[in-house]
Amino acid sequence: MEHIELFFKSIFIDNMVFATFLGMCSYLAVSKKVTTAVGLGAAVIFVLAVTVPMNWLLDQYILRDGALAWLGPEYAEYDLSFLSFILFIATIATMVQLVEIIVEKFSPSLYNSLGIFLPLIAVNCAILGGSLFMQSRDIATLGLALNYGVSSGIGWFLAIVAIAAIREKIRYSNVPPPLRGLGITFIITGLMAIGFMSFGGMLTGGDDAEVSEVQTAQIEKASEEKEMINENTASVEAVEVSEITQQ
């Protein structure tokens, strides 16, 4: 259940583009064609799926305070959290270089269409944001870190493919001249962000359901306690009446 909740929450509620507006440079520049957007989105999914679990391991066993305790008690006091940015970016840059080599080898046309934005995934704030959010939210296990990386990548993928499809269709629409280009793209992005904000009600509904269950349990417990008190009071009164009768 925890994996399913994290998966859908990362895609729809905490979407990298529409909730935190991360990765907007690539989102705006490479979303003119659906084919190009699909290629970049797939690359982002792969990089997030690999780097977030790897950075989780770095954070758990090297970076955070006391993480080096597995080396011995003399290392338990070391805190290397100040190296988080450097090591996270190094991991991301390594994976991006691997993706660049693979794309150039198997899809030269996609490599040429992506241009400079493929190596720039290394400094894409959505990629680094995935690792930093993983760290700040204290993801408990490696499986949840992998889930978070994949679902965050899918959320970014859906965002860029959706805006690319809209931009392809909007070329044939009568857009006012001052809004053509990035102007109408920003407006559409804002409207899509408002739409994705509505998914936040899923969490509210779940919380309300949990609260109602707790309140129901409290009411039942209170009624049971009241019945016990009434029974005890009745028994005490019966004893007092019998004593008075005997006297």
C-alpha angles and dihedrals in degrees: 000000000000091000092050093048092049091046097054094036092055093048103043110014104033095031110169093228105033100035103036101012093229122158094025095146095063091034092060100035102045099038099087093097129034094221092055092044091052091052094049092043091053090050091051091050091052094047093048092045090055104034100046095057091041092050089046089059091047091050095047099044105026117014113042125078110284093005092126093062089107087070092058141296091277090065096048093094095056118110115192097168090119087072093059097102094046096048094041092052091045090054092047093048091052093052093045090053089052091050091048092053092048094047093047090050100047104025114028092166092057090045091054094045093051091049117166093354093075096064088038089068084085089069096033105130090216090063094047090040090059091058094042093049089049089054097044094046093051097232102209105213141024090245092056090048090054090047091050093049094050095043093047089051091049090051091053089045093054091048096052094041091049094051091044091054091048092048091051091053095041091063087079094048127095099250116175109256096242090056100046118118118008093001096069090037091059091048092051091047091053092050091048090050090054089051092051090048088066089068087070087081089074090069092044090052091051092050091049090051091051091047092050091051091051091048091049091051091049092050092050091048092049092050091050091050090049092052091050091051091049091050092049091047091050092050092049091050090049091052091049091049092050091049092050091048092052091051 
